[in-house]
Amino acid sequence: MNGDIAQILYTASTWVVPVLIAVTFHEAAHGFVAALRGDDTARRMGRVTFNPIAHIDPFGTVVLPGMLLLFGSPFLFGYAKPVPVNFMRLRNPRMDMVLVAAAGPATNILLAVASALLIHPAASMLPPVAAEWTFQMLVQSVLLNVVLAVFNMLPIPPLDGGRIAVGLLPNELASPIARLEPYGLLILVGGIFILPFLGSQLGLDLNIFRWLVGGPVDVIADVVFRLSGL
């Protein structure tokens, strides 16, 4: 039992830094691009910062990743407090909304690439115990950031992909997607937790997010890991 607890704590420790960096940089990127495009709401509220305390959401940043890790989820993700953006203050509200939304997932992909490129230098420069922990942490960072990028690009508002779809699609397609926003959280909770549970009771694979996210994550993560020579 003690060995199991120690392993859980060790695994959790390799996730803490990647989770904090991934969600902090993701949200700060939204605020930074919004400020560049004319809305300084996030900057005035102190949200264009790399200080994780400004972005941490108790459930999304701490409890949810912990629950997924504890229950052996095939992928781990979390979220921070959304950065406030007044889209009407943007110079070109519709297209700038796309840029603001895309900044978060793009930042996660850059973090994944940076983590992959650090794997070999860290392994060769650190003592064995520290090198092993750092290797695990950087691998987790790659996977987590790719998952966050792909998941957030799903065209379900309020995810970034939903806002990008609303900004890019013609009105007759964008309007139905925009009307989903009040129900977006319910859709996500249902898809992540309720459908897989029902499927397990019925003997069916109803884990739709594994279908939608798992394939792209595998492809992108494989490309990113190849950059590191793994």
C-alpha positions in Angstrom: 0.0 0.0 0.0 2.8 2.4 0.9 4.5 1.6 -2.3 1.3 2.4 -4.3 0.9 5.7 -2.5 4.5 6.6 -3.1 4.1 5.8 -6.8 1.0 7.9 -7.0 2.7 10.9 -5.3 5.7 10.5 -7.6 3.6 10.4 -10.7 1.5 13.4 -9.4 4.7 15.4 -8.8 5.7 15.0 -12.5 2.4 16.5 -13.5 2.3 19.5 -11.2 4.7 21.7 -13.1 3.4 20.9 -16.6 -0.2 21.5 -15.5 0.6 24.9 -13.9 2.7 26.0 -16.9 0.3 24.8 -19.5 -2.8 26.4 -18.2 -1.0 29.6 -17.1 0.7 30.2 -20.5 -2.6 29.2 -22.3 -4.6 31.9 -20.5 -1.9 34.5 -20.5 -1.6 34.1 -24.3 -5.3 34.8 -24.7 -4.9 38.1 -22.7 -1.7 39.1 -24.5 -3.2 38.7 -28.0 -6.4 40.5 -26.9 -4.4 43.4 -25.7 -2.5 43.5 -29.0 -5.8 43.6 -30.8 -7.3 46.4 -28.8 -8.9 45.0 -25.6 -6.8 45.5 -22.5 -9.4 44.1 -20.1 -7.2 41.1 -19.1 -4.1 43.3 -18.7 -5.9 45.8 -16.4 -7.2 42.8 -14.3 -3.6 41.4 -13.9 -4.3 38.3 -16.1 -1.6 38.9 -18.7 1.0 37.3 -16.4 2.9 34.1 -16.0 2.1 34.0 -12.3 0.0 30.8 -12.0 -1.9 32.2 -8.9 -3.6 34.7 -11.1 -5.0 31.9 -13.3 -5.6 28.9 -11.0 -9.2 27.6 -10.9 -9.5 25.3 -7.8 -11.6 22.7 -9.6 -10.2 22.9 -13.1 -6.5 23.3 -12.2 -6.3 21.1 -9.1 -9.3 18.9 -8.5 -10.1 17.8 -12.1 -6.6 16.8 -13.1 -6.2 15.0 -9.7 -9.4 13.1 -10.2 -8.4 12.0 -13.7 -5.0 10.9 -12.5 -6.4 9.1 -9.5 -9.0 7.2 -11.7 -6.4 6.3 -14.3 -7.9 8.4 -17.1 -6.3 7.7 -20.5 -5.5 11.4 -20.8 -5.1 14.2 -18.4 -6.2 17.8 -18.8 -7.3 20.8 -16.8 -8.2 24.4 -17.2 -7.7 27.8 -15.6 -10.0 30.7 -14.9 -11.0 32.0 -18.4 -9.3 35.3 -19.3 -11.9 38.1 -19.6 -12.1 39.4 -23.2 -14.5 42.2 -24.3 -14.8 41.2 -27.9 -16.5 44.5 -28.8 -13.3 46.4 -27.9 -11.3 44.4 -30.5 -10.5 46.3 -33.7 -12.1 43.6 -35.8 -14.3 41.7 -33.4 -15.0 38.6 -35.5 -11.5 37.9 -36.9 -9.7 39.1 -33.8 -11.8 36.7 -31.7 -10.3 33.9 -33.9 -6.8 35.2 -33.1 -7.4 35.5 -29.4 -8.9 32.0 -29.2 -6.2 30.4 -31.3 -3.4 31.9 -29.1 -4.1 29.4 -26.3 -3.8 26.1 -28.3 -0.9 27.5 -30.3 0.9 28.3 -27.1 0.4 24.8 -25.9 1.8 23.3 -29.1 4.9 25.6 -28.7 5.3 24.4 -25.0 5.0 20.8 -26.2 7.8 21.3 -28.7 10.0 23.2 -26.2 9.5 20.3 -23.7 10.5 17.7 -26.3 13.6 19.6 -27.2 14.7 19.8 -23.6 14.4 16.0 -23.0 17.9 15.0 -24.2 19.8 17.9 -22.7 18.2 17.4 -19.4 18.8 13.7 -19.4 22.5 14.1 -20.2 23.3 17.0 -17.8 21.5 16.0 -14.6 22.3 13.2 -12.0 20.5 9.9 -12.7 17.6 10.4 -10.2 17.0 14.0 -11.2 17.3 13.1 -14.8 14.6 10.3 -14.5 12.2 12.7 -12.8 12.9 15.5 -15.3 12.4 13.0 -18.2 9.0 11.9 -16.9 8.0 15.5 -16.3 9.0 16.7 -19.8 7.2 13.7 -21.4 4.1 14.5 -19.4 4.5 18.1 -20.5 4.5 17.1 -24.1 1.4 14.9 -23.8 -0.5 17.4 -21.6 0.1 20.4 -23.9 -0.9 18.4 -27.0 -4.1 17.2 -25.2 -5.0 20.7 -24.2 -4.4 22.0 -27.7 -6.4 19.3 -29.4 -9.2 19.3 -26.8 -9.5 23.1 -26.9 -9.8 23.1 -30.6 -13.0 21.0 -30.5 -15.8 23.2 -32.1 -17.8 23.4 -28.9 -18.2 26.9 -27.3 -16.8 28.0 -24.9 -13.8 26.0 -26.0 -11.4 27.9 -28.2 -12.4 25.8 -31.2 -16.0 26.9 -30.8 -15.0 30.6 -30.9 -12.7 29.9 -33.9 -15.5 28.2 -35.7 -18.0 31.0 -35.0 -15.4 33.5 -36.3 -14.6 31.7 -39.5 -17.8 30.0 -40.6 -20.6 31.8 -42.5 -23.4 33.0 -40.3 -25.8 30.2 -41.2 -23.3 27.7 -39.7 -21.8 29.9 -37.0 -25.1 30.8 -35.4 -26.1 27.3 -34.3 -22.6 26.7 -32.9 -22.8 30.0 -31.0 -26.1 29.1 -29.5 -24.5 26.0 -27.9 -22.4 28.2 -25.5 -24.9 28.1 -22.6 -24.9 24.3 -22.8 -21.1 23.8 -23.5 -20.1 22.8 -20.0 -22.9 20.3 -19.8 -21.9 18.8 -23.2 -18.3 18.5 -22.0 -19.2 16.9 -18.6 -21.6 14.5 -20.3 -19.0 13.5 -22.9 -16.1 13.2 -20.5 -17.8 11.5 -17.6 -21.4 10.4 -18.1 -21.3 8.8 -21.5 -18.2 6.6 -20.7 -19.9 5.5 -17.5 -23.1 4.6 -19.2 -21.1 2.8 -21.9 -19.3 0.8 -19.3 -22.6 -0.3 -17.8 -24.0 -1.3 -21.3 -20.8 -2.9 -22.6 -20.4 -0.2 -25.2 -17.5 2.2 -26.0 -19.2 5.6 -25.6 -16.0 7.5 -24.8 -16.5 10.0 -27.7 -13.7 12.3 -26.5 -11.2 9.4 -26.8 -12.3 9.1 -30.4 -12.2 12.8 -31.1 -9.1 13.7 -29.1 -7.0 10.5 -28.9 -6.3 10.1 -32.6 -5.1 13.7 -33.3 -3.1 13.6 -30.0 -1.3 10.5 -31.0 -0.3 11.9 -34.4 0.8 15.3 -33.1 2.6 13.9 -30.0 4.5 11.4 -32.3 5.7 14.3 -34.5 6.7 16.3 -31.5 8.6 13.4 -29.9 10.4 12.8 -33.1 11.8 16.3 -32.8 13.5 15.2 -29.5 14.9 12.0 -31.1 12.7 9.7 -29.0 
